Amino acid sequence: MSDSTLRIGLVLPDVMGTYGDGGNALVLRQRARMRGIDAEIISITLDDEVPDSLDVYTLGGAEDYAQRLATRHLTRYPGLQRAAAAGRPVLAICAAIQVLGHWYETSAGERVDGISLFDLTTAPQQTRSIGELVTDPVLPGLTQPLSGFENHRGGSTLGPDAAPLGRVRHGVGNGVGDGTEGVVAGSVIGTYLHGPALARNPELADFLLARAIGTDSLAPLDLPEVNRLRSERLAAARR
């Protein structure tokens, strides 16, 4: 970290916050504070330039018009791109995956250029993917199943410079028929998991936190209520 306070960037919550994904920043802040790490959330709206000096960044989901606004803003103020190039961790949820790709196609069939943090393109699926999603992570450092609620029409195809976050056990995932879910490129992670994802997947939260503070791993927290939530949601996916 650049100073004694962990600075968590909540990027464009005014337009990329449809599904409550801003909760991911809250989870990071709480899990840091429970370890005695001072942490604060920096909200970056359409009125702000995107700083490149924060310790970790989160982006959430949105609809077509909000995606356009976000894409335009991130192109005009490329602080997120510089932060990613410097190795700072970034978590992108659902529509944010599409914005961070090379291009995405809207429901009206118009192709919009993204900011190319991911080697990925997105086009509409024939049907919308809605429901519980469970995957087995393939990202080194993650060992526990990832779960969340997917709600997206886009189908994302990974290029050779991107890797999946996980392999689908239950649900649809990236929606292109290859069993993949999410995307990883350097320090940037994308997933279609809502929930918020980090509330349902504490191992992923701590993975991001560890990299934000510059360590390989963190000792787990003893939080029985989080384990109950995970068990309930994983059981729901098996029904």
Backbone torsions as a table, in degrees:
resi	resn	phi	psi	omega
1	MET	NA	152.3	-177.6
2	SER	-79.2	-20.3	173.5
3	ASP	-150.6	-169.4	-171.7
4	SER	-77.4	-9.9	-180.0
5	THR	-106.5	127.8	175.0
6	LEU	-73.4	122.5	-177.1
7	ARG	-107.6	116.6	-174.8
8	ILE	-105.1	116.9	-179.4
9	GLY	-86.6	119.2	172.7
10	LEU	-99.9	103.0	-167.0
11	VAL	-90.1	119.6	174.2
12	LEU	54.2	51.8	177.5
13	PRO	-66.1	-18.1	179.2
14	ASP	-72.2	-22.0	178.5
15	VAL	-125.1	-21.3	-177.6
16	MET	-115.1	51.3	-177.8
17	GLY	-137.9	31.2	-172.9
18	THR	-63.8	-37.2	-169.6
19	TYR	-108.9	23.3	177.5
20	GLY	74.8	19.7	-177.7
21	ASP	-70.9	-11.2	173.3
22	GLY	-60.7	-18.5	175.8
23	GLY	-61.0	-22.0	178.1
24	ASN	-63.1	-39.1	176.8
25	ALA	-65.5	-39.0	177.9
26	LEU	-62.5	-40.2	179.1
27	VAL	-64.0	-45.0	178.8
28	LEU	-59.9	-44.3	-179.9
29	ARG	-62.9	-44.7	-177.9
30	GLN	-66.6	-42.6	-178.3
31	ARG	-68.9	-30.9	174.2
32	ALA	-67.8	-47.9	-177.5
33	ARG	-64.1	-33.3	178.8
34	MET	-67.2	-16.3	176.2
35	ARG	-100.2	9.0	179.7
36	GLY	80.0	17.0	178.9
37	ILE	-98.7	120.3	176.1
38	ASP	-64.9	134.4	-176.2
39	ALA	-146.9	145.7	176.4
40	GLU	-140.3	153.0	177.8
41	ILE	-99.9	127.7	175.5
42	ILE	-104.0	110.8	179.9
43	SER	-85.4	124.5	-177.1
44	ILE	-114.0	106.9	-176.2
45	THR	-102.8	-176.4	178.0
46	LEU	-65.5	-12.7	176.7
47	ASP	-86.9	-4.1	-172.2
48	ASP	-118.7	147.7	164.9
49	GLU	-71.9	154.5	179.9
50	VAL	-89.9	115.4	-179.7
51	PRO	-73.9	152.5	179.1
52	ASP	-104.3	6.8	-170.1
53	SER	-110.0	7.5	179.1
54	LEU	-77.7	169.3	-173.2
55	ASP	-91.2	-28.1	178.7
56	VAL	-158.0	149.6	-175.0
57	TYR	-129.0	145.3	174.1
58	THR	-131.7	142.6	175.9
59	LEU	-133.3	148.4	-176.8
60	GLY	-114.7	-167.6	-176.5
61	GLY	-89.8	167.3	-177.5
62	ALA	-169.5	174.9	174.1
63	GLU	-96.4	-178.5	-171.3
64	ASP	-54.7	-51.8	-174.3
65	TYR	-65.8	-40.6	178.1
66	ALA	-64.1	-37.3	175.8
67	GLN	-59.1	-42.0	179.2
68	ARG	-60.2	-46.2	179.8
69	LEU	-61.0	-43.3	-180.0
70	ALA	-64.7	-43.9	-179.5
71	THR	-61.0	-44.3	179.9
72	ARG	-62.0	-42.4	-177.2
73	HIS	-68.8	-44.1	-179.4
74	LEU	-68.6	-26.7	175.1
75	THR	-73.5	-40.9	-179.8
76	ARG	-69.7	-37.4	-177.5
77	TYR	-121.9	87.5	-169.7
78	PRO	-83.6	35.3	178.3
79	GLY	-62.5	-35.5	179.2
80	LEU	-63.9	-41.1	179.0
81	GLN	-63.0	-40.3	179.2
82	ARG	-68.5	-38.9	178.5
83	ALA	-63.1	-43.3	178.8
84	ALA	-63.6	-40.1	178.8
85	ALA	-63.9	-28.0	178.2
86	ALA	-85.3	-0.2	176.7
87	GLY	89.1	12.7	178.9
88	ARG	-77.0	137.4	-176.6
89	PRO	-69.0	140.9	179.7
90	VAL	-133.8	134.3	174.4
91	LEU	-116.5	120.6	-179.5
92	ALA	-115.8	129.6	-176.4
93	ILE	-111.7	130.3	168.6
94	CYS	53.5	-111.4	-177.8
95	ALA	-57.4	-28.0	178.6
96	ALA	-65.1	-31.6	173.4
97	ILE	-56.0	-45.0	-175.1
98	GLN	-68.1	-40.6	177.3
99	VAL	-63.1	-36.0	-177.4
100	LEU	-83.4	-1.6	176.4
101	GLY	-87.4	-171.6	179.8
102	HIS	-72.7	-43.8	176.2
103	TRP	-160.0	158.0	173.2
104	TYR	-137.3	150.7	-179.0
105	GLU	-105.0	130.4	-178.6
106	THR	-76.8	170.9	178.0
107	SER	-64.1	-20.8	177.2
108	ALA	-87.2	0.3	176.8
109	GLY	89.2	11.2	179.2
110	GLU	-93.3	134.4	179.6
111	ARG	-91.3	130.2	-178.1
112	VAL	-120.0	129.1	177.9
113	ASP	-69.3	135.6	174.2
114	GLY	-95.3	-162.6	-175.7
115	ILE	-104.9	2.3	169.0
116	SER	61.7	36.0	167.6
117	LEU	-77.7	-25.3	174.6
118	PHE	-111.2	141.5	169.4
119	ASP	-82.6	83.7	-167.7
120	LEU	-159.4	144.7	173.2
121	THR	-130.5	153.7	-175.3
122	THR	-133.8	129.5	175.6
123	ALA	-131.3	155.5	-177.4
124	PRO	-62.8	140.0	169.5
125	GLN	-79.3	166.0	176.8
126	GLN	-66.3	-37.7	178.8
127	THR	-129.3	156.0	-180.0
128	ARG	-76.6	141.2	177.6
129	SER	-95.4	116.1	-177.7
130	ILE	-137.1	127.9	174.7
131	GLY	143.2	-178.2	179.6
132	GLU	-67.1	140.3	-178.3
133	LEU	-129.7	129.3	176.6
134	VAL	-129.5	133.7	-180.0
135	THR	-133.6	158.5	171.1
136	ASP	-100.4	118.0	-175.1
137	PRO	-67.1	145.8	174.5
138	VAL	-115.7	-2.4	176.8
139	LEU	-73.9	122.7	178.2
140	PRO	-55.6	135.2	-177.4
141	GLY	104.9	-15.0	176.8
142	LEU	-111.3	132.7	-176.4
143	THR	-124.7	-18.5	-174.4
144	GLN	-97.9	148.1	176.9
145	PRO	-55.8	145.2	176.2
146	LEU	-102.3	136.7	-180.0
147	SER	-134.1	155.7	177.9
148	GLY	-179.9	-174.1	179.6
149	PHE	-113.9	121.3	178.9
150	GLU	-97.0	143.3	178.6
151	ASN	-154.9	86.7	-174.8
152	HIS	-153.4	149.8	175.2
153	ARG	-99.0	-22.7	-176.1
154	GLY	-72.7	144.3	171.9
155	GLY	-116.2	121.6	-171.9
156	SER	-105.7	126.0	179.6
157	THR	-104.4	124.2	-179.0
158	LEU	-84.0	140.2	173.2
159	GLY	-90.1	-179.0	-175.6
160	PRO	-66.8	-18.4	-179.2
161	ASP	-98.1	16.8	176.5
162	ALA	-130.2	150.0	176.8
163	ALA	-123.1	152.9	175.9
164	PRO	-72.5	155.0	171.8
165	LEU	-77.8	-37.8	-177.7
166	GLY	-154.9	173.0	174.5
167	ARG	-111.0	134.5	-171.7
168	VAL	-70.9	127.5	172.1
169	ARG	-99.2	-39.3	-180.0
170	HIS	-147.5	130.0	-179.4
171	GLY	111.1	-158.7	-173.5
172	VAL	-110.4	-50.1	-178.6
173	GLY	80.2	-136.0	-174.1
174	ASN	-67.0	-16.7	169.6
175	GLY	80.6	21.4	-179.6
176	VAL	-118.2	13.6	171.0
177	GLY	82.0	9.0	-178.8
178	ASP	-106.9	7.4	176.6
179	GLY	76.8	10.2	-178.9
180	THR	-92.5	156.8	171.8
181	GLU	-139.5	133.7	175.7
182	GLY	73.9	-174.3	-174.6
183	VAL	-155.4	146.2	176.3
184	VAL	-133.3	131.5	174.5
185	ALA	-143.4	105.7	-176.6
186	GLY	63.0	-124.8	-178.6
187	SER	-90.8	5.3	-175.0
188	VAL	-104.2	127.3	-179.3
189	ILE	-120.0	133.0	175.6
190	GLY	-124.3	146.3	178.6
191	THR	-153.4	152.3	174.5
192	TYR	-88.8	8.2	-178.1
193	LEU	-79.0	120.3	167.7
194	HIS	-98.8	173.9	175.6
195	GLY	163.0	-41.8	-8.7
196	PRO	-59.9	152.5	-173.4
197	ALA	-57.2	-41.0	-174.6
198	LEU	-76.7	-22.4	173.5
199	ALA	-69.8	-34.8	-178.0
200	ARG	-88.6	-15.1	-174.7
201	ASN	-134.4	76.1	-175.6
202	PRO	-62.2	-29.2	178.6
203	GLU	-63.4	-39.3	177.2
204	LEU	-66.9	-39.6	177.4
205	ALA	-59.4	-46.1	-178.5
206	ASP	-71.6	-28.6	174.1
207	PHE	-60.3	-46.4	178.9
208	LEU	-67.5	-42.6	179.4
209	LEU	-60.5	-44.4	-178.3
210	ALA	-59.0	-43.4	-180.0
211	ARG	-70.9	-31.1	178.4
212	ALA	-67.4	-33.3	-178.4
213	ILE	-98.1	-0.9	173.0
214	GLY	83.8	35.4	176.5
215	THR	-129.5	163.1	-177.0
216	ASP	-77.1	-32.3	-177.5
217	SER	-160.2	166.7	177.7
218	LEU	-126.2	145.7	173.8
219	ALA	-64.1	137.3	-178.2
220	PRO	-66.2	153.2	174.7
221	LEU	-92.2	144.6	178.3
222	ASP	-91.2	94.9	-176.7
223	LEU	-129.7	87.6	-176.8
224	PRO	-57.3	-33.3	-178.1
225	GLU	-66.5	-32.8	176.7
226	VAL	-69.1	-40.7	177.6
227	ASN	-63.1	-37.2	177.8
228	ARG	-65.5	-42.4	178.7
229	LEU	-59.9	-45.9	179.6
230	ARG	-59.8	-46.1	-178.0
231	SER	-62.2	-41.7	-179.5
232	GLU	-64.4	-43.8	-176.7
233	ARG	-72.3	-37.0	176.8
234	LEU	-66.1	-37.3	176.8
235	ALA	-66.5	-37.6	179.8
236	ALA	-62.4	-35.7	-179.6
237	ALA	-69.5	-23.3	-179.0
238	ARG	-84.4	-10.1	-177.9
239	ARG	-73.5	NA	NA
